[in-house]
Amino acid sequence: MSSPAFPPQFDDEEYESPFRDRPAPVREPVSYRGAASDPVFGYLVAIALSLGLVPLIPDQADLRYVIIWGVMAGFGVLSWLLGDMPRIGRETPENLAWGVIFGLIVGVPLLMVGGETLHETARRLFVNMSVGAAAAFLIFVMPLAETLFFRGLLQAGRPFWLVGALASLWSILVFFPLLDVGRFPAVAVVIGVTLVLMNQIYGYVCQRNGLAAAWLCQIVVNLAVLFVPFL
């Protein structure tokens, strides 16, 4: 009798399974689907709102500010939550101090040179508003919205001077309708140059010392250039 046939024995090292292991699917990180185009789209929306809401001036200038800065802050927050906007990490006291220093370097000389002009400008920009409302806009609403949108969202991957130019154009469209630029063209030129200078400084501080430093810098400049003259 012949011995029963048994399947050949293989060592573990020599045996190769006829079934190939399928590679585990690679899970791509979820990102905000509009992160690549939102900065430009958000900028166009802000431009459109600054022009389209001009009829609210002067009786509801505060409502116009709330809508414009609220939309800008919304774009910045969405990009921070769902996109790839740089996160605000733990800042060093040195960077925060530089933000305050740059704000004083810009704001104090402007206050000393153009006190009367700044007073009239601040009164026109925040017409029919109380001191508390002006402080809320200048210390909280405006710096937060513009820092998140321009320095946080728009400046990512772009040179700071370009973002400063775009921010200056937007600022002119927002603020000039409240000023009587037709009667005082020289004052309009001075204010326009001041807005360009401030936005360029904010962008430079963000590139040099970070987002939080740029935010503090804008708060200090707002206090010196607009809030103190408003009082």
HUBEL-V224925 format. One record per run of one state. SS is the DSSP state (a for helix, b for strand, c for the rest). FROM is the first residue (numbers start at 1). TO is the last residue. If there is no record, write none. Layout:
SS,FROM,TO ; SS,FROM,TO
//
This chain:
c,1,34 ; a,35,52 ; c,53,53 ; a,54,56 ; c,57,60 ; a,61,82 ; c,83,92 ; a,93,113 ; c,114,114 ; a,115,125 ; c,126,130 ; a,131,154 ; c,155,159 ; a,160,178 ; c,179,184 ; a,185,209 ; c,210,210 ; a,211,230 ; c,231,231
//
